[in-house]
Amino acid sequence: MRPFRDRADAGARLAAALACREWTDPVVFGLARGGLPVAAPVAEELDAPLELLVTRKISAPGQPELGLGAVAADGPPFFDRAGLRALGLTPEDIAGQVDHARTEARDQVRRYLGSRAPRSPAGHDVVVVDDGVATGGTAIAALRALRSHAPLRLVFAAPVGAPPALDKLSREADEVVCLREPEEFRAVGEFYADFSPTSDEEVLALVPQ
């Protein structure tokens, strides 16, 4: 399979796959930062508003590089239960790390949106878009945050994803749409010719202020 040229190309192909479905007053949420350039063509194709959703990694105590889950600016966190068990920890033991990650997510939302409140998903079909799925933890945290606001339908969409992660997401979303589900999956970036990091400036240019 040829790689996607870049996130915009992946978003255009994903938009074509989603355009044939029926939608009720849709809103498209791109996961910041890399999901936004993929989500933008989807929002344009569906004639839907584009919003952002920020999630942050929940780090292990004293090991900031080791992730034990993820959390959005609001909504319930996702925990890597196997990771917690391996360290002999419970969710209660890392409550401080959850609070820290949530604060970081809220600060990032304010940096991107300023004083504007994010659009509510209540009463809308919601499409959550990322540039790819490796483990699914970040996407699960995003889906749980949006689910808590009672959308009509909650759909997760990505250009590429690892099958085990997509299986987990199928238990959180009403539907999962993924263009490529390779059995041999190592990293999202392998499926892009250009997988350059998405800058804050790119995010700010895409998201309405």
C-alpha positions in Angstrom: 0.0 0.0 0.0 1.3 3.4 -0.9 1.6 5.7 2.1 -0.6 8.8 2.6 1.3 11.8 1.3 0.6 13.8 4.5 -2.2 14.4 7.0 -4.2 16.5 4.5 -4.2 13.7 1.9 -5.2 11.2 4.6 -8.0 13.5 5.7 -9.3 13.9 2.1 -9.5 10.1 1.7 -11.1 9.7 5.1 -13.6 12.4 4.2 -14.6 10.5 1.1 -15.3 7.4 3.1 -17.4 9.3 5.6 -19.4 11.4 3.1 -21.5 8.4 2.0 -23.1 8.1 5.5 -26.1 10.0 6.7 -25.4 12.5 9.5 -27.5 14.5 11.9 -26.1 18.0 12.5 -22.6 16.7 12.7 -19.6 18.2 14.6 -16.1 17.0 13.8 -13.5 16.9 16.6 -9.9 16.6 15.7 -7.5 15.4 18.4 -4.8 18.0 19.0 -2.4 18.3 17.5 -1.9 15.8 14.7 -5.6 14.9 14.3 -6.6 18.5 13.3 -5.1 18.5 9.8 -6.8 15.2 9.1 -10.1 16.4 10.6 -10.2 19.6 8.6 -11.1 18.0 5.2 -13.6 15.7 7.0 -15.4 18.8 8.4 -15.4 20.5 5.1 -16.8 17.5 3.3 -19.5 17.0 5.9 -20.2 20.7 6.0 -19.7 20.5 9.8 -18.0 22.7 12.3 -14.4 21.8 13.2 -13.5 21.6 16.9 -10.5 20.4 18.8 -10.2 18.0 21.6 -7.1 17.8 23.8 -6.0 14.7 25.7 -2.9 14.3 27.8 -0.9 11.3 28.9 -1.2 10.2 32.6 2.4 9.5 33.7 3.6 7.0 36.2 4.8 8.5 39.6 8.4 9.6 39.2 8.5 8.3 35.6 7.1 11.1 33.3 7.9 9.1 30.1 5.9 6.1 31.2 2.2 6.4 30.3 -0.4 4.8 32.4 -3.4 6.2 30.6 -4.8 9.4 29.2 -7.4 12.1 30.2 -9.1 15.0 28.4 -9.9 18.4 29.8 -13.1 16.9 31.2 -14.7 13.5 31.3 -13.5 10.2 32.9 -9.8 9.1 32.4 -8.7 6.0 30.7 -6.3 3.8 32.6 -3.9 1.2 31.3 -4.9 -1.5 33.7 -2.0 -3.9 32.7 0.5 -1.1 33.3 -1.0 -0.3 36.7 -0.9 -3.9 37.7 2.8 -4.2 36.6 3.7 -1.4 38.9 1.5 -2.5 41.8 -0.7 0.6 41.5 -4.4 1.5 41.5 -6.1 4.4 39.9 -6.4 6.0 43.3 -2.6 5.9 43.7 -2.1 8.1 40.6 -5.0 10.6 41.3 -2.4 13.4 41.5 -1.0 12.4 38.1 -4.5 12.5 36.7 -5.2 15.9 38.1 -1.9 17.2 36.6 -2.6 15.8 33.2 -6.1 17.2 33.2 -4.8 20.7 34.2 -2.3 20.4 31.3 -5.2 19.6 28.9 -7.2 22.5 30.1 -4.3 24.9 29.7 -3.7 23.7 26.2 -7.4 24.2 25.3 -7.2 27.8 26.6 -4.0 28.3 24.5 -5.8 27.2 21.4 -9.3 28.6 22.0 -8.7 31.6 24.2 -11.9 32.6 26.0 -14.1 30.7 23.6 -15.7 27.6 25.1 -15.5 24.4 23.0 -18.7 23.5 21.1 -20.9 21.1 23.0 -21.5 17.7 21.3 -24.9 17.3 22.9 -27.6 16.6 20.4 -25.1 16.2 17.5 -23.6 13.3 15.6 -20.0 13.6 16.6 -17.0 12.4 14.5 -13.7 12.1 16.4 -10.7 12.1 14.1 -7.0 11.3 14.7 -4.1 10.8 12.3 -3.8 7.1 13.4 -4.2 4.7 16.3 -1.4 2.7 17.9 -2.6 1.8 21.4 -6.0 3.6 21.5 -5.6 5.1 25.0 -5.7 8.7 23.9 -8.7 8.1 21.6 -10.6 6.2 24.4 -10.1 9.2 26.8 -11.4 11.5 24.0 -14.4 9.3 23.3 -15.3 9.1 27.0 -15.1 12.8 27.4 -17.5 13.4 24.5 -19.8 10.6 25.5 -20.4 12.3 28.9 -22.0 15.2 27.0 -24.7 13.0 25.3 -24.0 13.2 21.6 -26.6 11.6 19.3 -24.0 9.3 17.8 -20.3 9.0 18.5 -18.0 7.9 15.6 -14.3 7.5 15.7 -12.4 7.8 12.4 -8.7 7.5 11.4 -6.7 6.8 8.3 -4.8 3.9 9.9 -4.9 1.9 13.1 -3.6 -1.3 14.8 -6.4 -3.9 14.8 -6.2 -4.6 18.6 -6.5 -0.9 19.4 -9.4 -0.5 16.9 -11.1 -3.4 18.6 -10.9 -1.6 22.0 -12.3 1.6 20.4 -15.2 -0.3 19.0 -16.4 -0.8 22.5 -16.3 2.9 23.2 -17.7 4.4 20.0 -20.9 3.7 18.2 -18.9 3.1 15.0 -15.2 3.0 14.1 -14.2 3.9 10.6 -10.6 3.2 9.6 -9.2 3.1 6.1 -6.3 0.7 6.8 -6.0 -1.9 9.5 -2.6 -3.6 8.9 -1.8 -6.8 10.8 1.8 -5.8 11.0 1.7 -2.4 12.7 4.6 -0.7 14.3 4.0 3.0 14.2 1.5 5.5 12.7 4.3 7.4 10.9 5.2 4.5 8.8 2.0 5.0 6.8 2.8 8.6 5.9 5.3 10.0 3.4 5.3 13.2 5.5 4.6 12.8 9.2 6.1 16.1 10.3 4.9 17.3 13.8 1.8 19.5 13.7 2.7 22.9 15.1 0.7 25.1 17.4 0.5 27.6 14.5 -1.1 25.0 12.3 -3.7 24.2 15.0 -4.5 27.8 15.5 -5.0 28.3 11.8 -7.5 25.5 11.6 -9.6 26.0 14.7 -12.1 28.9 14.8 -11.3 31.4 17.5 
